[in-house]
Amino acid sequence: MNSRQINWIDQLAKGGWLNALLTAIAGASLVTTFAPFHLWYLVFPGLIWLILPLQSLNSRQTLLRGMWFNLGFFSAGISWVHISVYRFGNVPLPLSIPLTALLIGLLSLFATLTVILLNRYFSKLEPRRYFLIAFPLVWIFMEWVGGWFFTGFPWFNLGHGQVDGMLSAIAPFMGSTAISFVIVLIAGLTVLTLREGAKVIRLTSSIFLVLILAVIILQQIQWVKATEKTLSVSLIQPSIPQQRKWLKEEQIQTLEYFQQVTEQLDSQLVVWPEGAVPALERQVDNYLQRVSFDASQKSQAVLTGIPVLEQDKFFNAAIMLGEGQGRYYKQHLVPFGEYVPLESKLRGLIGIFDLPMSSFSSGDDDQPLLKVADWSLTMALCYEIIFQDIVANQLPGAEILVTLSNDAWFGASIGAYQHLGIARMRALENGIPVIRATNDGISALIDHQGKVQKSMGKFEKGVLSGVINGVEGQTLYRQLGPSWSYFIILSILVLILVITRSKA
């Protein structure tokens, strides 16, 4: 790319409808890197377009560029939120559309802080340090903040879209955060080369070569291998419409369905989805005892999602019946779905603040593993699977990760596929098989390499049965945890700083 073309892009980026349109399209294109599209390579053109003129823009131009990019990204990526708000939140259409737009706007504004921080604090840096140090540093910092700010929403961390991509080999070594880092570093290297040309070609080509060799080497490492130890598993996917799930008149039919289907199964473990039992544990105690007794007669364990009332607190829980032991209380609750912030002020205003089962309390962050025969299982309920630290904290000693979810909230959108893609990344980076049971899809058995062995599609009703193999060994990421990723990332940035200083 010659200087004339660079200047044209710099001028275009200063404003106008064409700039806004192209930048929004670039943002929307990033969604295709995630499930169900898996076009992992399209992450690079979008990011390159975003940052190519960034250092030449003033504060206002930077803000607008970031907003157009992120509005395109989140509008395409989380449009499924409207389904939850309108269809299941009982919010009228004239209000549900503005509410969805407000959420997209707030997420876009938060994500735009990345380019705002770059412009505010780093725009005067010489290009090598701007694109190779400041840009990756700020991006990863904002991904980290996005994992906990206002309870956190790391759904769209760039690494989550690479489970089938060339960079997936990094996941067992350093986790998906490191994949995000390598993505933005590659984008920075590309932009630096386009803008500076021959002046930096030795530096950028050397770093590119190191990255390529590192990925090739990592692809050859077998961190974990399957063993002959097996667990037979059956997942029941009832495909109950969300609008009818909590209706009193549906309760008996739902309970009978789960019991009758389970009676026909001889797997060692039968898994029901999140909230499968549409009543409090104490309200259906006799029913649970019958299910437990029948399962014990077959040396079978049943794991079900169920709301629990304990010490005047409600919990979104998963409990073992039959020959299984243990229970798990969800730690990270969905705002407005499982609890309402500022509850005393918001309850009753609109339907979404009064959803069924939206007064849960959080479980402890250190809960014992579940037991099935000689297997140890750990849990992640619903969107807990998107939080690396929660999963990592629950993993010590676990042989299988079980995640229960009710993805009926997503309707027929891409949300359920995105959710499955993230579960696959957790399996890959931790080298652990994942059992994923959902209400209406996509239920799946995922191996320790993040590959879907069997699945049941969206809106299908029935049973998914298969065999889970145990694993031998541990990924380095599982051994050392998320902090390891940040340590290595900072070390690489320091090394680049030293190299660029010596080049100067």
N, C-alpha and C positions, 0 to 999 in steps of 0.2 A: 504494500500500500504506500503510495507516494505522498509527499507533503501536501500536494494540492487536494487529494482526497481526504486526508486527515483534517485539513482546514475546513473543507466543506462540511464534514461531520461536526466539527467544533462549532461552526456557525449555525448549523441546523439545530444543534442541541440547546441553543439559547432561547428557543421558544417557537410557537406556531403549531398549527393543527397537525402537520405532517410529523413533526417531532413527537407530539403526544401520541399519535396513532402508532407509529413504529415502536415507540418505547413500551406502550401498553401491550402490543403484540409480542415484543421480546419477553416481557414479564409473563404473559400467558403461556408462552412456549415452554417455560420451565416446568409447567404442570405435566407436560408429556413425558418428562423423565421419570415420573412416579407411576405406580400401578394405576390403571390397568395397561397403560401404554408401553412403559418400560423402554422408551427411547432415550436411554441414559446419556447419549452423546449430545443431545440437544441442550444440555445444561450449559455448554460452553458458548455457543453463539449468543444466547440471551445475556449471559453475564458480561461477555466481551462488549456487546452493544451498550450495556449499562455504564460501564466504567471507562470506555474508550475516550470520551471527551471530558471526563469528570474534573480533571485537574484544571481545565480551562474555564470552568463555570464559577459564577458568583453564588452567594448563599441562596438567593431566591431561585435561580436556575437549577441549582442542585436539589433544592426541596421539591420543585415541580417534577424534575426528572425522576427522582426517587418515588414520588407519589404515583406518577403515571405507570411506572414499571410495576410497582407493588399492587396498584389497583387492578392492573391486568392479571397479575399473578393470583391474587386472592379471589378475584371475581371468578376466574376459571377454576380455581382449586377448591374453594369451600362454598360453592353455590348450594351444596347440599344442606347447608345450615337452614336455608329457607324451608326445606321440607320439614325439619324438626319443629321450627317455629310455627309454621302455618298449619300443617296437617296434624301435628301431635301436641303442639303448644296451645291450641285453641285460640290463636291470635288471628283476627280478621285480616284479609288480604291487604286492605289499605294501610294497615299498621305493620304487617309482617314484612312487607317489602322494604319500608324504611328501616326497620330494625335490623334486617339482614345487611342492608347497605351501610348502616352505622357500624356494625361489627367489622365488615370488610374495610371500611374507612379507618377504624381504630387500629386494626392489624396492619394496614398499609402504612399508617403514620408511624407506628412503632418500628416496622421494618425499615422505613425511610431514615430512621435515626442513624443507620449504618453510614449512608452517604453524607448525612449532615455532619456526623462526627469527623469523617474523613476531610470534608471541606473546612470545618471549623479549626481543626487542630493539626492537620497534616498537609494541607494544600501547598505549602511553601517548600516541602521536601523536594529534593531532586528526584526525577522520575524513577530511578531504580529502587530507592527506598520507599517511595510512595506506593508503587505497584507490587513490590515483592515483600514488603514488610508491613507497612501501614494497612494496606487493603486486607490482606489475610488476617492480620491481628484484630482489626476492628470487626470484621465479619464473624470470626469465631467468638469474639467477646459477646457480640449481640446474639448469636445463637445460644450461648451459655445463659445470658440474661433472659432470653425468651423461654428458657426451660424452667424458670421459677417465678418470673415477674407476674403478678396477679394470678397466682397458682400455676402459671406456665402452660405453654402450648407448643412443644417442639415437634409438632406434626410434620412440618415441612422442612426440617433440617435437610440440607442438600444430600447428605450421605444416605438418607433413607431411600433415595431414588436410584441407588447404584447397586442394589442387591443382585441384579443380573448383568451388571456392567463390568468393564475391564478393571475398574478400581476396587471391585468387591474383595480382592485378595488382601486388601489392607485391613478389612474389618476384623478378622481374628487376631491380627497383630496389635491394632490400636483403636478399633472401634469405628463407628460411623462418623464420629466427630472428626477423626483424622481424615476420613474420606472427604468431608466438607472442606477441610483445610487444603487438601491436595487439589480439589476442584478450583477453589478460588486462587490458589497459587498458580495453577496452569493458566487460568484466565488472565491473571496479572502478568505472567511471563509473555503470553501472546500479545497483550496490549502494549507492553513495553517494547517488544520486538517491532510491532507495527509502527509505533510512534518514533522510536529512536534508531531503528535500522542497524546499520553496520557498527554503530558505536557500542552496541550491547550484545551483538550476535554471539560473541564467544561466551559471555556470561550466561545468557539465556539458553543457548544450546547445551552448555555444560550441565546446567540444572535440569533441563529436559532429559538429558541422557541419564543422569543419576536417578531421576524419577522412573524412567522406563526400566532401567536395570533393577531398581528396587522392587517394582511391581512384578517383573518376571521372576525374580528370586522368591518373592512371597508366594507366587502361584505354585511354586514347587514344594512348598512346605505343607506337610500333612500334620496339622496340630492335633487333630482328634481322629480316631478311627472307630468304626462300629464294632461292637462285640457280638458274641452269640447270645448274650442275655436278652430276652425278649419279654414284652408285655403286650398281651392282646387287649385292644381297646375298641369300644364302640361309642360313637358320638350320636346323640339323638338331636335332630334338627326339626322342631315342630312346625316352623313357619307360621306362627300365630300372628295375625295382623296386629300392629301396635295399638290400633284404636280399640281392640277388643281384649287385649291382654289382661287388663285389670278389672274387667266387668264381672260383677258378682255372679251373673248367670252363666258365665263361661268357666268358672273355677272348677266345678266338679268334672266337666268334660276334659279340661286340661290335665288335671291330676290323674284321671283314669287313663288318658292317653300315655302319659309317661310310665305309669305302673304297668300297663298291659304290654307296651313295647319292651320295657326292661325285662319282663318275665320271659320273653322269647329269646333273650340274648344270653350267651354263655361266655362272653369275654370276661377277662379278669377285672377290667375296669370299664364301667359305663359312665359316660359323662353327659350331664344335662347342662344347658346353657345358663348364662347369667339370668337371675330372677326367674328361673324356670317354674318354681313354685310360687303362684300368685297369692301368697298369704304369708303372714308371720309364722315363724317356726312353731311358736307355742299354740297357734290356732289349728295346726294340722299335725299335732304330735302323734296321734294314733295312726294317721296315714304314713308318716315317716317311719314309725316303728314297723308297720307291715312291709314297707319297701325294704327296710333294713333286714328284717327277718328272712324274707324271700331271697335276698341277695346272699345272706350268710349261708343259706342252705346250699348255695352253688359255689361257695368260697369266692364270692364276687364282691367287689367294692363299687359303690355308686357315689359319684361326686355331683352335687347339684348346687346351683345358685339359688339363694333364698334370702329374703329380708329377715333380720333377727332383732328382737327387742331384748336388751340386756342392761340392767341397772338404769332403767328409764332412758336409754339411748337406743336409737335405731342404727343398724349396721347393714350395709350391702355385703352379704357374706357368701362363702362357699363352704359347704359342710360335707363330710364323709359319712356315708351310711354303709351298712353291711360290714364287710371285712376291712374296710378302710378306717383310718384314724386321723383325727385332726379337723381343724376348721381354719378359715382365713377370713379376716375382716378387711375390706377394701380401705387402703390408706389415702389414696389421692382421689378426691371426689370431683365430679363434674359440676362447675358453677352453674346454678339455675336448674340443672337436671337432677342433682342429688342433694344439693343444699343451696340455699338462697342467701347470698351476701346481703347484709343489711335487711335481714328477714323481717324485722318488725315494721319496716317502712315500705317494703316492696310487696309483701303478701297481699293478694287481692286486687292489685292494680290491673294486671292483665293475666290471661290464662297461663302464659309461660312461667309465671311466678307461683303457680299452684299446681304443677304437674304431680301426678301420683308418685309417691315415694321420693319426694324431694326434700326430706328433712333428716338425712342420714348424718351420722357422726363418723369421724375418721378412725380407722383401726391403728394399732401400734405399728411403728416402723421396724420392729424386730419380732417377727412371729415365727413359731416353730414350723418345720416342714410337715407336710402331709405324708402319710404312710399308706402304701398299698403293697401287701406281701412284703418282699424284701426291697422294694423301691421307695425312694424318697422323692417327693414332688414339691415344687414351689409354685406359687400362684401369681398371676397378674390379672386383675379384674378389669375388663373393658379397656379404657384408654390408658390404664397404668402401663400398658405395654409400650407406650411411646416414650416413657421416661427411663433413660438408661440407668440412672442412679437407683431408682426403686427396684428395678429388675436385678441389678448388680448386688444390692444389699440383701436380697432374698435368696441369692444363688448358692452360697456356701453349703456344700454337702448335697445339693440337689442333683438328681439324675435326669429329670424331665421338668420342663416348664409348661404349666397348663394355664391357658388364658381363656376365660369365659367372657362372652360379650353378647349384647343385644343390639345388633346392627340394623334392626328394623327402623331405627331413627333415620337412617340414610335413604330409605325408600329405594328407588331404582337407580340412584346416582352412583358416581364413582367412589363415594366415601368408603364403602365396604371393601373395595379393592385396595384403596390406599391403606386401610387399616391392616389388611392381610399382608401387604408389602412390608409394613413396619414390623409385624410379628416375624416375618422371614428374616429381616435384618437382625433382630434380637437373637434368633437361632444361630445365624452365621457368626456374629461377632463373639458369642459366648460358647459356640461349639456344643450346643445342647439341643436335643429334639424338643419340638413344641407341639402340644396338643391344643387345637383351637376349636372350641365348641360355641356355636352362635345360634340365635333364635331362628333367623331366616336366611342364613348364609353370610359369609362364606366359611363354612366349617372346613377344617383341614388338618391333616397330619403332615408335619414339616420335619425333615431330618436335620441333623446337626450342621449341614452345609447350607441350610436355608432353602432347600429344594422341597417343593410341595410333592409329597408322595401320593396322597389321595386328597380329594376335595369334594364338597357338595355345593353346587352352585346357588346363586341367589334365588330365593323363593321356592327352592325345592324342599319337599317334606320327606323325611325318612331317616335312615340310619347309615352312618358312615363307619365301616369297620376296617381295621387293619392291625398291623403289628409294629410296635415301636422297638427299635434296637437300642440297647445301652451303648455307651461310648467309653472309650479309654483315652485318657489324656485330657489336657485343658488348653484352651487358647491362651496366649499371653495376655490378651485383653481381659479375659475372665479372671486370671490370676492376679492382675495388678489393678484392674478397675479403671473408671473414667479419669481419675487423677493422672494416671500414667499417660493418657493421650495428651492432656494439656501440658505435661512436663516435656514430652518429646516435641510438641508443636513449638513451644517457647524456645527450646534448644535449637531447633532448625532456624527459627527467625533470628536468634542471636548469631548463629553461624553465617546466615546470609548478610546480616549487618556487618560482621567482621570482613567478609569477602568484599562487599561493596565499598567498605571504607578503604581496604587495601587497593582496590581498583581505582578509587578516587585519587 
